[in-house]
Amino acid sequence: MGSDPASQVATGRLRTDVGPALSAAQLADRSWAVFVVTFRRPQVARATVEAILAQTVVPATVLVVDNSASASEEAALLSELGTLEDARIVVVASGENLGSAGGCAFGLQWLQERGFEWMTSIDDDDPPRTTDTIARLQALVARQASDDLGIIGAVGSCWDWRVGEQRRLSDHELHGDIEVDTVGGNSLLTVRSSVIDAIGTPDPRFFFGFYDPLYCLRAKQAGFRVVVDGSLLHDYRAAAGRLGLHRSRNVVPAEAASGVWRRYYVTRNYIHRMRRTFDRPDLARREAAKAIARSVTAFGRGPRFGVRYARLQLRGVADGYRDRLGRRVEPQAKTSRDG
């Protein structure tokens, strides 16, 4: 499938002049806002918004970006969120399925255009893991106050430019404020308005897959700092049962069968950005070689899985080199037969 050439994902031009006007109360403090991007999961979104409202500090504006592009789905979302009866919630329909990359870009741009300085992205199925997360993020900004502070988050990693991969911080490094290179979108990616002024939002044309680390690397390239609170990162690892984790590389891809489509976007976006932004064709070639190797070993999961995996991996490599962005592969929901 190819993107509609007139779509926001295809053109990269977001239509953020939509949605209700914010109230005086919602605009009273524009130092911080949070937003949730959701797609056809009204009950999941409601549970996450409810968790946000239970934070010890809650910004005056809690934006929900509805990616469903369906009047009936929007009505269902409004109905679910209406049960919370909270005037801080505002729902804005994006007009189409922008994916996680486009939805994040939409939320950031929508809020920045309305004067907010710091904007936190929260996945609709991954609410804050501590009740004081937002308060601790705000305290981090206060401690690190400087014009070059651009991005913060709950979880971050370093980047090894020799091999073009993220490096996980060891548990014993998790103390104090830590300068990192990347923050993931599911790690409360929090972006300052000045970063958007300098480099724009994450590229909506990426649609999905590794857009958040690549965006952080662009911010670093532009001279901004990316910082996390080591104690908050420690608490997030503890909550996820990931303290003491020792990762080993899987020879055979471990993705669920229904999640193979995600690998297409990761490979494509990585190759495009390394070539076009960072002038690292060597890292693009490295990813292409790894994609080919993964395609071969995927047959260890059987011929059906191997064929689908290899087809999407090789297509990701080709589209990355041809700069064919946008929504090219349709997302697939998880199924009970994943393997």
N, C-alpha and C positions, 0 to 999 in steps of 0.2 A: 504494500500500500504506500502511496505517496501522500504528502500533505496537500491539503487544499491550498493552491497558490495564494489565495487571498486571506488565509487564516493568520491569526496572530503568531502561531507557532512557526509558520512558514516564513513570514516576513520579519519576525522579531520585533514588530511594532505593536505594543500593547495598548488596548483601548481602556484606559483607567478613568475616563470621565463619566463613570457610571456609579450607581449606588446612591443610597440616601445621603443627605447632608448630615454631618455630625452635629450633635447638640452642643450647646455651650458647655455643658458638664464634661462631655467627651473631649472637648478641645481645651479645657481649663489647664491641663498639664500636658504639654506636648513633648516632654523630655523622653517619654518611653511609651511604646505600644507593643502589643503582641498580636500575632495573627496565626490562624490555623488554615491550612489548605486541605480541602476535603473533596472526595469524589464518590458520590452515591453511597455514603455510609452515614446516614443521619444519626443513628443511635450511637455509633462509635464517636462521631464528632461531638455529640452532646456530652458523652462521658468525659472526653478530654477537656472541653470547655468548662465543665463542672469542676474538674481538677484544677484548672487555671484559676477559677473563681475562689477556690479554697486555699490559694497561696497566701502567705502572710502579708505579701504586698501584691496588689493587683492594679495594673495601669488602668487609667480611666477609659481606654478604648481597647476592646477585644474584638478584632476583626476576624470574620470567618469568610474565606474565599471559597465560593462554591464553583467547582469545576464541572458540574454535572451537565450543563448546557441543556437542561430539561426543565420546563415549567413545573411538571409534576414532582420531580426530584427536589427542586428548590422549595416547593410548598411543603414537602415532607421534612426538609431540613429546618425550615422556619417553624414548623409545628413542633419539632423536637426541641429546638432551642428556646421556643416560647415557654416551655414548661419551667425553664430556669428563672423566668421573670426577672431579668437583670438588664438594666438600662445601659450597661457598658457594652453589651454585645451589639455588633452591627454585621449584617450579612450582605455580601456583595457578590453577585453572579459574574463570573469572568466572561461568560458568553460562549465558551467552548472548553473542551478538555485540553488544558494547557500542560498537563503532566506536572510532575513535582517541580521541575526546573522553571517552567513558565508560571506555575502557581506561586512559587516563591518570588519570582521577579515581579509578578503582578502585585502581590501583597506589599513588597518593599516600595514599589513605585507609587502605589495608591496612597500609602501612608506618608511617604516623603512629600508628595505633592500637597498634602494637607498639613505640612509643617512639623512632622515628628522627627526627633533627632536620632533616637535609638529604637530599632525595630527587631523584635525577636520572632523567629519562625519556629513553629511547633507542629510536628506531624500530627495528623488527626488520630493516629492509633498509638502515639507514643507521648503521653503527657509527662510533665516534669516528675522526676523520681524522688524529689524531696519537696516538702511543703514550703521551704524557704528558698527555692531555686532562684526566683526572680529577684528576691531581696539580695541574695549573694552576688548575682550578676550586677546589680546596681552598685553594690559595695565595691566590687572589682573596678568598675568604671571610676568610682570616686577615688580609689587608691591610686589608680593609674592615670589620673587626669592629665592629658596632654593632647595637643592637636593631632599627633600622629597615631593615636589609638584608634583603630578602624573597625576591628572585628573581635568579638569575644564569643564565648560559648561555654557549655558545660563540659564538653569533651573535646580534646584536641590532640593532634599528632605532629611530629616533625616530618620533614620531607627530605629524602635523600636524592639529591640531583644526580648523583653518579649513576643510579639505577632507575630513577624516576618512580620511586615508591614511597609510601608513607611508612614512617617508623614509629612503632608504638612506644610510648614512654613506659619505663619500668615502674613498678609499684613504688619503689623507694625514691623515685624522683617526684612523687606527688605531694609536694608541700610548697607553700608560698604561691606567689603568682608566677606563672611560667609562660615565657614567650614561645609560641609554637608557630607552625606554618599553615596548618589547616584545621578547620572545624567542619564537621559533617552537618548536613541538613537535619538529620535526626538527633542532633546534639545541641539543639537550641541555638542555631546559628543566629547571631545578633549583630546587625550591621548598622554602622553610623551613617547618617545622611551625607556627610562629607565624602565618604567612599563612593556613594552613588553619583555624587557630583563629579567625581574624578574619573571613574571607570564605568559608570552605569550599573545596572543590575546584572545578576547572572543572565546568561544568554538564553532567552526563551526558546530559541531554536534547538537547544539541546534536548528539550522535552523531558528527558529523564537521564539519570545515570552519571554520577561523578561530577556533576556540575558544581557542587558546593566546595570540594577541595580545590578544583580548578579556579573557582572564583576567589578563594582565599589566596592562592598563589598569585593571581593577578593583582590583588590588593597589596600583597607584599612587594611585588615588582614596582608598584606605584609609590612605595615608600611608607605604607601604613603598617602598624604593628598588629599582630594577632596574639591575643593573650587569653589564658584560662586560669581559673583558680584551682590550684593543685588539690586542695582539700575537697572541693566540690567534685572534681574529677574522681578522686578516691571514693567518695560517697556514691557516685554513679556506678563505678565499677562494683562496689560492694552490693548495691541494690540489684545489679544484673548478674551477680554471682561470677564476676570476671576477675576478681583479685587472684593473683598467683597463676594467671592464665599463661600457658606456654603454647604458642601457635606452631603448628607444623604444616608445611605445604602439602596439599593434596595432589597426588599425581593425576588422579581422575577427578574431574570437576564434581563438586559436591552440591551444586545448585539443585533445587527441586525442579522437576520437569516443567512445572507451570511457570517457573521463574527464569527460564533460559532467555526469554526476550530481553531481560534486563542487561545481560552481558553484551548484547548488540550495542546498546546505547553507551555503556561504559567504554568499550573499545573504540567506537566511532568518535565519541566526544574527546577522548584522551588524545587520539591520533591527530584530530583536527587542531586542538589547542596547542599541542606540542609543536606542530609545524607552523601554525599561523601566528601564534602569540609569543611563544617562548623561544623560537628559533632553535629548537632541539629536534631536528629530524632524526638524530640518532635514537632518541627515546621513542619517537613514533615507530621507527623500524623495530626497536626492541619489543614494543607492545604487539606489533604485527607478527613477529616471530613467536611470541608467547601465545598469541591467539591461534596460530597454526598448530603449535604443539598441543594446546588444550583441545583443539578440534580432533586431533589424532587420538589422544588418550580418552576422550569422551566416549569412544566406542567400547570402552571397558564397562560402560553402563548398558550395553546392548545396542543393536543396530538402529532401532527407532530413535532412541535418545541421541546416539552419535550423529546420525544424519541431520537431525534438527539442530543440534548444537553447532555442528560444523558449518551448516548453511548460514546460521545467524552470525557466527563469529567471522566467517570470511566476508559476509556482506558488510559487517561492521568495519572491517579493515578497508574494503573497497570504498565504502561511503565516506570514511574518514579521510582518505586520500583524495577523494573527488569533492570533498566539502559539501556533501549532500546531507544537510541538516533537516530539522523538522521532525514531524511524527511519521516515521517510515515503517515501524513495526508496532502493531497494536498490542497494548498490555493484555496480559492474561491473568485472570483471577486464580488464586490458589484453589486447588481441588483436593478432595479426599484421597485421590489416587496418585498424588505426588510421590515420586521416588527418585 
